[in-house]
């Protein structure tokens, strides 16, 4: 097997350069498309709290965890006094993908939660569904 040689293709030097450039561009496109999904983008995350406030509760803590499988991508925790907004709005750096969202809102003696899958798309706000009371 030591004397095994690959046949030489009859391609001119200019043709080899063009072929090498095409292979390089193809490689860059493949790698770039793979990386594009993992590049964090600034996304506005909305958590509606109005329904909880309208029910007469005053949210004390709001926790949001965004994960991919068992890996936490981002988490957010806000503590409130008596002045609670009707919607929590935060800007987070998130990758373009589908994430699992866990929202927990703690009031005096109850916890409102919601677990859902959400799709992160560049340029679109991420509106999480309102949490519901845990029985």
N, C-alpha and C positions, 0 to 999 in steps of 0.2 A: 504494500500500500504506500510505501514511501515514494514511489515514482508516479503516483496518481496526480495528474494535472487537469485542471478544469479547462475546457476549451475557451479560447479567447474569442469574444464577440467582435465582429467587424464593425465597430462604432468609431467614428472619427473623434478626435479630441474635443471638438466643439459639441458634438452630440453627447459625449460623456459629461461635459460641464452642464449641459441642459438637463440631462437625466439626474445628475447629482443635485442640482438646484430644485428639481421637482420633488425628489425624495426628501430634501431638507424642508421644503415648504409643507409637504404632507405631514412630516413629523411634528412641525410646529403647530399645525392645525389640530392634530390629534391631541397633543399635550395641552394646548391652549383650551380646547373644548372640555377636557377633563378638569382643568383647574378652574374654569369659569364657574362651575357650580359651587366650589368651596370658597370662593372669594367673598368675604363678608361685605354686605351692602347696608347702608343706613336705611333702616325700615322703621316707620312710625307704627308702634304697637298701641292698640286701643283696647281697654277693658271697661265695659259699661258697668257702672255702679248705681245708676239711677233707680233701677227696680228695687234694689235692696234698701236704698234711702227712702223711696216712696212707701215701702212696707213699714217704715218707722224705725228701722235699724240704723245705727251709726257705725260704719265700718271702722275698725281699729287698725287692722293690718291687711295688706293686700300682697300676696305672693304669687309670682308667675314663674314657672319653670318651663323652658323650651328645650326639648331633648330630641336626639336622633338615636333610637334604640335605647340603650342604657347609658349613653353618653350625654351629659348635660351640655347643651350648646350655650345657653344664656339663662341667667336667673335674675329676678328683679324682686325687691322687697320695699314696700313703702308703708310707713306708719303715719296714721292720721290722728288728729285731736278731734275737735268739734267741727272744723271747717273741711268737709269732705266734698270733692268735686263729683259731678254726676258721671264723669268718665276719667279714668286714669289714662294719660297719654304720655308715652315715653318713646324716645328714639334709641333703637338698639342696632348694633352691627350683627346681621344675620346672614347665613349663607342661603343661596337660592336653592331650596329643596322643600321636601315635606317634613314637618316636625310634629312631635307630639307636644301638646300644650296642656299644662296643669295649672289651673287658677284656683286659689284658695283665698277667700275673704273671711276674716274673723271679726265677729261683732261680740258684744258683751258675753253672751252665753251660747252662741251658735256659730257654725262654720258653713259657709256657702262654698261649694266647689264645682268645678267643671273640668272634665278631661276630654280632649278632642284632638283630631289631626288637622293641621293647618298647612296650607301651601304658601311658601314665601316667594313672592315675585317682585323683581326690582321695580321701583317706582309706584308700587301699590301699597296702601296701608294694610297692616295686618290687624283685622278686627276680630278679637276673640269673643266667643259667645258669653253671655252673662252667666255668672255662676248661680247655682240653685242651692236651696237649703238641704243640708244633710239631715235625714230623719234621726 
